[in-house]
Amino acid sequence: MVNRYLDGVRPRPAGGPLARDWAERPAACDRAIEGFMLHEALAGLWEFVGAANRFVDAEKPWELARAATAGDAEAHDRLRDVLGDLLEACRLLALAAAPFLPSTAPRILAQLGYAYPYGADGNGGPPLLDELAWAAHADEAGRVGSPEPLFPRLEVESTTA
C-alpha cells in the first residue's frame, strides 16, 4: 500500500492505538523468553498481529486513499498516519520474531527500507529492547522496497497409487 498510495515513501509512525498496544509487549516477550516460555512469547506477538489486522479493518486505508485521491487533505494525512503505524508494527514484529525466524527478519526489514542491525547469527548490534521501542527509527527517512513473498507456497507433487 505504501508503494501504491505514497509512491514508496516510508511514512513516520503516528503513535495511535497500535503504539499503545505495543507498549508492554517487548518486556513481556523478553520475560517469556528468559523463562523459556517460548509459546507465551509467540502468543503475545500473535495477539499484536491480530490488533494490527483489526486496525486495518477499522481504518480502511484503501478508502482513505480513494478520498485522498479525490482531494481530501485530511484523508491523505490520516492515510500517512495509518500506513506509518502499520509499517512500524511490521518493523517491530520482524525484530521481535527474529529469534524464531532468524532468516526472515532481515528480509522483512529490507522490504520496509530498514537495515538489519545484527549479524547473521543474531548477535552484535544495538540492544534489542532499544530497537523494539515504538518509533525508534521514526526520524530516518526512507523508502520501502519491492514486496516479495516471505514464505513462498511450496508446490508438492502428489503421488497417488
HUURWO-V975624 format. One record per residue. RES is the residue in one small letter. SS is DSSP state (H for helix, E for strand, L for the rest). Layout:
BEGIN
res;ss
RES;SS
RES;SS
END
This chain:
BEGIN
res;ss
m;L
v;H
n;H
r;H
y;H
l;H
d;L
g;L
v;E
r;L
p;L
r;L
p;L
a;L
g;L
g;L
p;H
l;H
a;H
r;H
d;H
w;H
a;L
e;L
r;H
p;H
a;H
a;H
c;H
d;H
r;H
a;H
i;H
e;H
g;L
f;L
m;L
l;H
h;H
e;H
a;H
l;H
a;H
g;H
l;H
w;H
e;H
f;H
v;H
g;H
a;H
a;H
n;H
r;H
f;H
v;H
d;H
a;H
e;H
k;L
p;H
w;H
e;H
l;H
a;H
r;H
a;H
a;H
t;H
a;L
g;L
d;L
a;H
e;H
a;H
h;H
d;H
r;H
l;H
r;H
d;H
v;H
l;H
g;H
d;H
l;H
l;H
e;H
a;H
c;H
r;H
l;H
l;H
a;H
l;H
a;H
a;H
a;L
p;L
f;L
l;L
p;H
s;H
t;H
a;H
p;H
r;H
i;H
l;H
a;H
q;H
l;H
g;L
y;L
a;L
y;L
p;L
y;L
g;L
a;L
d;L
g;L
n;L
g;L
g;L
p;L
p;L
l;H
l;H
d;H
e;H
l;L
a;L
w;L
a;L
a;L
h;L
a;L
d;L
e;L
a;L
g;L
r;E
v;L
g;L
s;L
p;L
e;L
p;L
l;L
f;L
p;L
r;L
l;L
e;L
v;L
e;L
s;L
t;L
t;L
a;L
END
